[in-house]
Amino acid sequence: MEGPVHSLSWDALAAKVGTEIGVSPWFTIEQSHIDAFAELTGDHYFIHVDQARAAALPFGGTIAHGFFTLSLLSQMSYHVCPHIEGTRYPLNYGFNRVRFVSPVPEGSRVRGRFVLRSADAIDANQRQAVYDATIEIEGSQRPALVAEWLTRAVL
């Protein structure tokens, strides 16, 4: 996986509060991804891995795990969110809010949209950026998920 596509100073990022930082490329959710996630997490619930049984449900087939969809934010952010200049290392600080709004059927294409909600100095050595992150499903009016994501830059 490649790193962030660009760098910004902390002040330049902070000046973008309230604006869209960017949108990631589309990513296709394949059954092999869903199956690999099931193996890694031990979550083999039929709605994710049994195509025959899942076909009888309103989704018409298997759907991605919500936590798999959430985990895609990491790779999506690499395409969009800038590296903060002077940072020794970044940290994923967590989420204030996550909602799984719509199921993601196997074969769907998804992408991440990032809006900078806030940018604050925590102390002399840490800065916190909060992003409103949305994972969109191609062709759907409703997103797969919405989240308020906290990241930290350690200077």
N, C-alpha and C positions, 0 to 999 in steps of 0.2 A: 504494500500500500504506500502510496506517495504521501508526503507531508503536505502541510497547508500550501495553497497556491500562491500566497503572498504574505508579506509582513506589513505591519503597521506599528507606529508608536502607540503607547497607551493613550495619549491625548487625542490622536487621530481617531482611534476606535471610539473613545468616549464621546467625541463630537458626532458620532453616528447613532446615538441613542434615539430610539423611536423609528429607525429606518430599517428597511430590509437589507440585510447583509448579502444575501444571495440565495440561489436555488441550485441544488446539486443536480448532476446528471441522473437520468432514469436508471433504475436497477430492476431487473426482472426476477421475480420470486419464483424459483423453480422447485419442483418437488424434492430434488436432491438437496437443496438448501434446507428445506423443512425437515427432511429425514435426518440430516446431519445435526441440526439443532436438537431434534428429539433424542438422538443418540448421546449428545453431549450433556443434556440436562436430565435425561431419564423421563421426559414427558412424552409418552407414546399414546396420548389420548387419541382415540380413533378419528376425531374430526380433523386431525393434522396428518395422520399417516395411513389411514385406511381409505383408499379412494373409492372402493365399492360402497362401504357403509356411508361415507360422507356424501356420496352422490345423491342419497335419498333425502338429504337435508336441504333447507331453502337455499344454501349457498351453491348447490349443484356439484360440489367436490370438496377437496381438502382446502383448508385455510392455514395461513401462517400463524404460528404462535404469536400472541401479543408481545411477549418478551423478545422474540426474535425480531419482530418489527422494530421494537424500541432499540434493540442493539444496533440496528442499521444507522442510527443517528451518528455513531462514531465515524463510520466511513463517509457518510454524507457530509459531515462537518469538515472533514479534511479537504473536501473540494471547495468549500465556501468560506469557512471562518478563518480569519487571518491569524498568523503567528504574531504574538506581541513582541516587538523588538526589545532586547535586553532581558528576556525571560530565561531563567536557568532551566525551568521545566514547567509544563502545564499540568493541571490537575482537573479531573472530572470530580466536581464537588457534590453532585447529586441533583435531585429534582425537588422542586416545591410542589409540583402538580404534574400528574400524568393521567391521561384519559385515552382509553382504547375506543375510539368513536365508531369505527367500521371494520368488519372483518376484511382480511386481505386474501382473496382467493389465489390458489396456486396459478401461476401463469401471469399474474398481474404485474404491471410495472409501477414502481413507486419512486418518489423523489422527496428530498428534504428541502424545506423552506425555512430560513432563519431570519428572525427580526431581533435586533438588539433591544432588549427591554431596559436594561440598566448597565452601568459601568461604574464601579465604586472602588476606592482604595480601602482595603481592609486594615492594613497597617503599612509600615515603611517598606515591607518586603513582599506584600501580596496585593493583587488586584483581582476583583471579581467581576466577571461579565455574566449577565443573565440573558439567555436567549429564549424567545418564544419560538419553539421548534414545532413544525407541522410536517407530518409525512402524508403526502398526497398520493392518491391512487389515480392513475391515468384513466380518464373518462368518467370519474365519479365526482359528484358534487360535494360529497362528504369525505373528510380526510380519514386516513387509517388511525392516526393518533395526533394528539396535541400534547405538548409538554412545556413546562417552564424549567429550563435546564441551566444549572449553575456551573460555571467553570472558573477556575482560578489560575492566575499566572504568578509563579513564584519568581521574584526578581533576584 
